């Protein structure tokens, strides 16, 4: 299953962004070529398959990340049964 994930822009260069995933140390490179709006460092993007699909409201990004963490925690709990 493929999943689009929220990530925060930490660096911009040309049509690429370095984004922090999940508020941790992990970063990924993503293309900005599909976006029809300007973005800045600190903005959140919804990323899928290496492409930014749209800019996210920071609160929406936080809520989505929290839900993803909760789902991962539940998955880990089920694996220990």
C-alpha positions as CSV (number, residue, x, y, z in Angstrom):
1,X,0.0,0.0,0.0
2,X,1.3,3.5,-0.9
3,X,0.7,6.3,1.5
4,X,1.2,10.1,1.2
5,X,2.9,11.5,4.3
6,X,3.2,15.0,5.7
7,X,6.7,16.5,5.9
8,X,8.1,19.9,6.9
9,X,10.4,21.7,4.5
10,X,13.8,22.3,5.9
11,X,15.7,23.4,2.8
12,X,14.7,24.6,-0.7
13,X,16.8,24.5,-3.9
14,X,15.5,25.0,-7.4
15,X,12.5,22.7,-7.7
16,X,13.5,20.4,-4.9
17,X,12.9,20.4,-1.2
18,X,14.6,18.6,1.7
19,X,11.8,17.7,4.1
20,X,11.8,16.4,7.7
21,X,9.4,13.4,8.1
22,X,7.5,12.9,11.4
23,X,9.3,15.6,13.3
24,X,12.4,13.5,13.7
25,X,15.8,13.4,12.1
26,X,14.8,11.6,9.0
27,X,14.8,13.7,5.8
28,X,13.8,13.0,2.3
29,X,14.2,14.8,-1.0
30,X,11.0,15.7,-2.9
31,X,10.2,17.3,-6.2
32,X,8.1,20.5,-6.2
33,X,7.2,20.3,-9.9
34,X,3.6,19.2,-9.3
35,X,2.8,22.2,-7.0
36,X,0.9,25.2,-8.3
37,X,1.8,27.4,-5.3
38,X,4.9,28.9,-3.7
39,X,6.3,27.2,-0.6
40,X,8.8,28.2,2.0
41,X,11.0,26.6,4.6
42,X,8.8,25.6,7.5
43,X,5.8,24.8,5.3
44,X,4.3,21.3,5.5
45,X,3.8,19.3,2.3
46,X,1.9,16.1,1.5
47,X,4.4,13.9,-0.2
48,X,3.8,10.8,-2.3
49,X,6.3,8.8,-4.4
50,X,8.9,11.6,-4.2
51,X,6.5,14.4,-5.2
52,X,4.9,17.1,-3.2
53,X,1.1,16.9,-3.9
54,X,0.0,20.0,-2.0
55,X,0.9,22.3,0.9
56,X,-0.8,21.4,4.2
57,X,-2.0,23.6,7.0
58,X,0.4,23.0,10.0
59,X,-2.5,21.8,12.3
60,X,-3.7,19.4,9.6
61,X,-0.1,18.1,9.3
62,X,0.2,17.6,13.0
63,X,-3.2,15.8,13.3
64,X,-2.3,13.5,10.4
65,X,1.1,12.7,11.9
66,X,-0.5,11.9,15.3
67,X,-3.0,9.6,13.6
68,X,-0.2,7.8,11.8
69,X,1.8,7.4,15.0
70,X,-1.3,5.9,16.7
71,X,-1.8,3.5,13.9
72,X,1.8,2.4,14.0
73,X,1.6,1.9,17.8
74,X,-1.5,-0.3,17.3
75,X,0.2,-2.3,14.6
76,X,3.1,-3.0,16.9
77,X,0.8,-4.0,19.7
78,X,-1.0,-6.5,17.5
79,X,2.3,-8.0,16.3
80,X,3.2,-8.9,19.9
81,X,0.0,-11.1,20.4
